[in-house]
Each structure stands twice: as C-alpha cells, then as structure tokens.
C-alpha cells in the first residue's frame, strides 16, 4: 500500500507541478494532435468511400481502364499512379535524410534535402493536376460520370483533392522551414522543427498508401 501511495503522489506531483510531465517538445506534441485529428477526417472519407462503393447498384468504373495512360499508341494501366506513388515514397526517404542531417547540425544538407522533398511534392501535385484534367476532359464530374457509377466522380475529386491540398500545404511548409534552416534561424533553438515537419510529410505519404490501395487497386 505504501508503494502504491507513493506512486500516486509522484503521479499527482508530476501533473500538478509547473513543468512538463513528458519530455516532448510542445511543437511535436501539437503536430501529433493535429495529425490525429486529420487521421479521423481521412478515415471518415475513406470509410464513406467504401460504403458508397459497396452500396451503389451501378457498375463501378474499372481503375485499370479509367486511370490508364496512352503512350505512343499503347495503353498502360495505372502507369501515372505508379509514378506518383514512387515519387511520394521517395520523398519520404529524402525527408528522413533531412532529419538525420538536422540532428547532425548540418543545416546546409538538411535544407537541401527538405527542398528536394518539396520538389518531389510539387512534382506529385503537378501529376495529380494532369490526372484531374485528363478525367475532366473525359467527362468525369463530381455530379456525374460517363464511365459508370455517378458517385465515382464525387469520391475521386473529394478524396484526392483533399490529399492534394495537404501535399501542396506541405510543399509550402517545407520550403519555408528549409529557408529558415539554411539561414541559421534554428542554430540556438535546435532542429526539432525539421523532425516536426517530417512527421507531417510522412503522414501525408502514409495516407496516400491507403488512398492508392482503396481507390486505385480495389
């Protein structure tokens, strides 16, 4: 009983005192809270998509046909989506390298890797814009779809658009932080901000894996 009482007193003291109960920077804690809330939003979107997909009575378009790309007269199914996925996964690697260089206090290399990551993100968004324009040209709209179920267009533009918005925001975020890192703004504060930025970027990449699996492969 004495041990339990002492443990409880220690617990109360940690949380009641004017100090951090856990050794986690506030910026990292806030990012985790934001990502948790964003997880619920994306989870709701993807769950809604699966419900619509299973409940619709109309034929759902075949992703291999809808997202095929014709190159030199030959149709390649999902080729653009595969390249987009490769680009985004590669960007996770360059972001991890940026975090590693940041903790080595090599701010020049950290900033360069962050800018490379941002460039990959910009390339991804550009390819997504091309994909959107292609489908719009083929008649796909949020309220209709000549290839099958009308709900396809609304699901596609909502989910991929919301994710693309996150990638675009991440590109801006990375560019701003990279510039500040390069200028030595965090030399005294430390480079936790690079890891915090990396958390956001890895989250965006992880969400795309689920979108890719549920939307393009199912």
Buried (B, 14 or more C-beta within 10 A) or exposed (E): EEEEEEEEEEEEEEEEEEEEEEEEBEBBEEBBEEBEEBEEEBEEBBEEBBEBBEEBEEEBBEBEEBBBBEEEEEEBBBBBBBBBBEBBBBBBBBBBBBBBBBEEEBBEBBBBBBBBBBBBBBBBBEBBEEBBEBBEEEEBBBEEBEBBBBBBBBBBBBBBEBBBEBBBEBBEBBBEBBEBBBEEEBEEEEBBBBBBBBBBBBBBBBBBEBBBEBBBEE
